[in-house]
């Protein structure tokens, strides 16, 4: 980074060739129309400034994170890399691991959840439905309980599918809403107070992303640090005391 380049409003976790992994802040859209702040535009503007480019640059979004979710996300800077990495996502050879603090105690220490879900038309919300319902799609995840208190559980989740609001919806459907997720029934806040509900944080974090670099023979394994909202959470402080051998930052 040259001396005239401003520090970006996000953290770069990894950059090699056309692949760049960054940390998304909770409350920020991954992508949005012009005039609305979003991670794609922030990254695009930073690259243009750093490389002193005035025209458009290619930047592909391979996957997205919900607005109230924090964590690692990968972008590609050329078409070939984007196509190859998108194929890994389609073939489910990319491993995505999430951490979630949920309300309630999840009794089984490990498990797999399968539901049929769909997005509710004209509403930014999903629902669990019967397998025969119009638009129903199978949603699968596996979890393990990393820590728990009398009233909260810390889950490590690996997605088997990538459905709309999947983790939030499947947790809430079992009576374990993600902390702070009012949309799906959470009754306890998480993160900073905000005037605009669209900027709310929830205790769901894209913790780890593993994939093959699309242009070189190399496995990429990125862990995203926990945000300040997590570090300032009294519930998280209680939970992390139980973690052994886990990185808690």
C-alpha positions in Angstrom: 0.0 0.0 0.0 1.5 3.3 -1.0 1.7 6.2 1.4 -1.2 8.1 -0.3 -3.6 5.2 -0.1 -6.2 5.5 2.7 -6.8 2.5 5.0 -9.9 0.6 3.8 -13.0 0.5 6.1 -12.6 -3.3 6.2 -9.9 -5.8 7.0 -8.1 -7.7 4.3 -7.6 -11.2 5.5 -5.9 -12.7 2.4 -4.8 -11.6 -1.0 -3.0 -13.6 -3.6 -3.3 -13.1 -7.4 -7.0 -12.4 -8.3 -8.4 -13.7 -5.0 -9.0 -11.3 -2.1 -10.8 -12.3 1.2 -12.0 -9.5 3.4 -13.9 -9.2 6.7 -17.5 -7.9 6.3 -18.8 -5.8 9.1 -22.3 -6.7 10.5 -24.9 -4.2 9.4 -23.3 -3.7 6.0 -24.8 -5.0 2.8 -22.5 -7.3 0.6 -23.9 -5.6 -2.6 -26.4 -2.8 -3.2 -27.6 -0.4 -5.8 -25.7 2.9 -6.3 -25.9 5.3 -3.4 -26.3 2.6 -0.7 -23.1 1.8 1.3 -22.0 -1.8 0.7 -18.8 -4.0 0.9 -18.5 -4.5 -2.9 -18.3 -0.7 -3.5 -15.9 -0.2 -0.6 -13.6 -2.8 -1.9 -13.8 -1.6 -5.5 -13.0 2.0 -4.5 -10.1 0.9 -2.3 -8.5 -1.2 -5.2 -9.0 1.7 -7.6 -7.3 4.1 -5.2 -4.5 1.7 -4.3 -3.7 0.9 -7.9 -4.4 4.5 -9.1 -7.0 3.3 -11.7 -9.7 5.7 -13.0 -11.8 3.3 -15.1 -14.0 0.4 -14.0 -12.3 -2.7 -12.6 -13.6 -6.3 -12.6 -14.7 -7.5 -9.2 -16.8 -10.7 -8.9 -19.0 -11.6 -5.9 -18.9 -15.3 -5.5 -21.1 -15.6 -2.4 -22.9 -13.3 0.0 -23.4 -12.8 3.7 -26.7 -11.5 5.2 -26.6 -7.8 6.2 -26.5 -8.4 10.0 -23.8 -11.1 9.7 -20.1 -10.5 10.1 -17.1 -12.5 8.8 -15.0 -13.7 5.9 -16.1 -13.3 2.3 -14.1 -13.8 -1.0 -14.0 -11.8 -4.2 -12.3 -12.5 -7.5 -10.6 -9.9 -9.7 -10.7 -11.7 -13.1 -13.3 -13.8 -15.0 -11.4 -17.1 -15.1 -10.7 -17.1 -11.3 -14.4 -16.2 -10.7 -15.7 -19.0 -12.9 -13.4 -21.6 -11.3 -14.2 -20.5 -7.7 -17.9 -20.3 -8.5 -17.7 -23.9 -9.7 -16.2 -25.0 -6.3 -19.2 -23.4 -4.6 -21.6 -25.2 -6.9 -19.8 -28.5 -6.4 -19.8 -27.9 -2.6 -16.1 -28.4 -2.3 -15.8 -25.0 -0.4 -16.0 -25.4 3.3 -17.8 -22.6 5.2 -17.9 -22.6 9.0 -20.0 -20.3 11.1 -20.1 -19.5 14.8 -23.5 -18.5 16.3 -24.6 -17.7 19.8 -28.2 -18.8 20.1 -30.8 -18.3 22.9 -31.5 -21.5 24.7 -29.5 -24.7 25.4 -29.1 -27.1 22.5 -29.1 -30.4 24.3 -27.4 -32.7 21.8 -23.7 -31.9 21.6 -23.6 -32.6 17.8 -26.3 -33.0 15.2 -27.6 -32.5 11.7 -30.7 -30.5 10.9 -32.7 -30.9 7.7 -35.7 -28.8 6.7 -37.6 -27.6 3.6 -37.5 -23.8 3.4 -38.5 -21.0 1.1 -38.3 -17.2 1.0 -41.7 -15.6 1.7 -42.7 -13.6 -1.4 -42.2 -9.8 -1.2 -40.8 -10.1 2.4 -37.2 -10.3 3.4 -37.8 -13.4 5.5 -37.8 -17.2 5.1 -40.0 -19.9 6.5 -39.9 -23.7 7.1 -42.5 -25.4 4.9 -43.7 -28.9 4.0 -41.6 -30.6 1.3 -44.5 -30.4 -1.1 -45.0 -26.6 -0.8 -44.4 -24.4 -3.8 -40.8 -23.2 -3.8 -39.7 -25.5 -1.1 -35.9 -26.3 -1.1 -34.1 -28.7 1.2 -31.8 -27.1 3.7 -29.1 -29.1 5.6 -26.6 -28.1 8.2 -24.4 -29.9 10.8 -23.5 -28.3 14.1 -21.6 -29.0 17.3 -22.0 -27.2 20.6 -18.7 -25.5 21.5 -19.9 -24.0 24.8 -23.1 -23.2 26.7 -24.6 -21.4 29.7 -27.9 -22.0 31.4 -29.6 -19.9 28.7 -27.3 -19.7 25.7 -25.3 -22.0 23.4 -22.3 -21.3 21.1 -22.7 -23.4 18.0 -20.2 -24.2 15.2 -22.1 -24.7 12.0 -21.2 -26.2 8.7 -23.6 -25.7 5.9 -24.6 -28.5 3.6 -26.7 -26.2 1.5 -26.8 -22.4 0.9 -30.4 -21.4 1.4 -31.9 -18.0 2.1 -31.3 -17.0 5.8 -30.7 -20.7 6.3 -28.8 -20.8 9.7 -31.1 -18.1 11.2 -34.2 -19.9 10.0 -33.2 -23.4 11.0 -32.0 -22.3 14.5 -35.2 -20.3 15.1 -37.5 -23.1 13.9 -36.1 -25.3 16.8 -36.6 -22.6 19.4 -33.0 -21.3 19.3 -33.0 -17.9 17.6 -29.6 -16.3 16.9 -28.9 -13.7 19.6 -30.1 -10.3 18.3 -32.0 -11.7 15.4 -35.4 -10.0 16.1 -36.7 -11.0 12.6 -36.6 -14.7 13.7 -37.8 -14.2 17.3 -34.8 -13.3 19.3 -35.7 -11.4 22.5 -32.2 -10.3 23.5 -30.1 -7.7 21.8 -26.6 -8.1 20.4 -24.1 -5.5 19.3 -24.3 -1.7 19.4 -27.5 0.2 19.6 -28.6 1.6 16.2 -31.3 4.0 15.1 -32.0 2.1 11.9 -33.0 -1.5 12.4 -31.4 -2.4 9.1 -28.0 -1.8 10.7 -28.6 -4.3 13.6 -26.0 -6.9 14.4 -26.7 -10.5 15.2 -24.4 -13.1 16.8 -23.7 -15.0 13.6 -20.2 -14.9 12.2 -18.7 -16.5 9.1 -15.7 -17.8 11.0 -13.8 -19.8 8.5 -13.6 -20.3 4.7 -11.6 -23.0 3.0 -11.2 -23.4 -0.8 -8.6 -24.2 -3.5 -7.0 -21.1 -5.0 -8.5 -21.0 -8.5 -5.3 -20.1 -10.2 -2.5 -21.8 -8.3 -2.3 -25.3 -6.7 -2.8 -24.1 -3.1 -5.4 -24.6 -0.4 -6.6 -21.4 1.2 -7.8 -21.5 4.8 -9.0 -18.2 6.3 -10.2 -17.5 9.8 -12.0 -14.3 10.4 -11.4 -12.6 13.8 -14.5 -12.0 15.9 -15.9 -8.4 15.8 -15.9 -5.9 18.6 -19.6 -6.6 19.1 -18.7 -10.2 20.0 -15.8 -9.1 22.2 -18.0 -6.6 24.1 -20.8 -9.2 24.7 -21.1 -10.4 28.2 -22.6 -13.6 27.0 -19.7 -14.3 24.7 -17.3 -13.6 27.6 -19.1 -16.3 29.6 -19.0 -18.8 26.7 -15.4 -18.4 25.7 -14.2 -19.4 29.2 -15.3 -22.9 28.3 -13.5 -23.1 25.1 -10.3 -25.2 25.1 -8.0 -25.3 22.1 -10.2 -22.9 20.1 -9.0 -19.5 18.9 -11.3 -17.0 20.7 -10.2 -13.7 19.1 
